[in-house]
Amino acid sequence: MTGLRALNQAFPELFGTASAFDGISVSGRTDPLLLNDATARVGIALDTVQRRRFHDRYCDLLEVEILEPGPRKNLMPGVEELLREVHHQPELCVGLLT
């Protein structure tokens, strides 16, 4: 998973602890909640500045990781056609949830 790879790179880089996210369920959870679980797991507390640094570094790494090929990185059937159709309907608002 792209996001998990970026999380697992950022955490040891900034806080010196590898595998902080091992065993933590990531599906459907927000990044701040995942970070809370990882810091609790390894017994560290982060202040606001450290959290911001982590977020910024994570986003930098995510930007690189998302370009890496992977078996689940493709459009689901029908998505391209659907997006093309709703693009021409100004009354519709499109959003993405993961």
N, C-alpha and C positions, 0 to 999 in steps of 0.2 A: 504494500500500500504506500502510495506516494507520500501522503501526510505523515505516516508513521516513520518512514525513512528519514524525513526531514526533522521530525521530533527527536529521533534517536541520534541524529548528527548534532543538533543544536545543544542538547542537554549536556553531553560530556564536554563539548567545546567550551561552554560557558561555566559549567559547574563541576567539571572533573569527574562525573559519575557516569559510567557506561551502563547501558541496559536499564535505565530508570523506568522505561515504559513496559518492560517485559511483564507479561501476565495481566496487564491492565486492558480491559475491554475498551476499544476505541469506537466501535460501531455506534453511530448516531449521537455521539457525545461532542460537546464543544471543546475547542482547544484549551480554554482556561480551566475547565473541569479536568481534562487530562493532565494538565500541568499540576493542578492541585493534588491529584492522586500520585503523580510521580514524585513530587517533593515530599509528600507524607510518607511514601514508601521508603525513600532514602533518608528521611529525617532531617530535611533542611527547610528553612522558612525563607521566603523571598519577599523583599520589599517591592514597592511600586516600580522603582528604577530597574531592578533586576528582572521583573516581569516584563517590562517594556523592552529591555535588551533581548530577552528570550524571544518575545513575539517578533521583533524586528529581524533577528537572525533566522528564526524559523521561517519567516516569509521569504527571506533571501534564498534560503536553501530550497524551499518549496518551489520557487520560481525555476530553479535548475532541475529539480527532481521531476517536475511535471512534464518536462520535455523528454525524459527518458522513456524508451519504449516499454510496453508492458502488455500482458495478455488481456487485461480488463480495460484497457484504454481505447475505447472506440464508442461510436454512437450506437445506441440501441436501435433496432429496426423501427422505421417510421419517424424518428426524431427529426431528421433533416427536413423531411417533407412538412412536418407539423410546424417547425420553426419558420419555414418559408411562407407557409399559409398565414400564421399569426402576425408575421412581420407587416403584412398589409392591412391589419385590422387595428387601427389606432385606439379603439375602445378597450382593447385587451392589454393587460400588463403581464409581462413574462418575468418569472423569477426562477431561481435554482435553489433547491434544497438537496443536501447530500446526507 
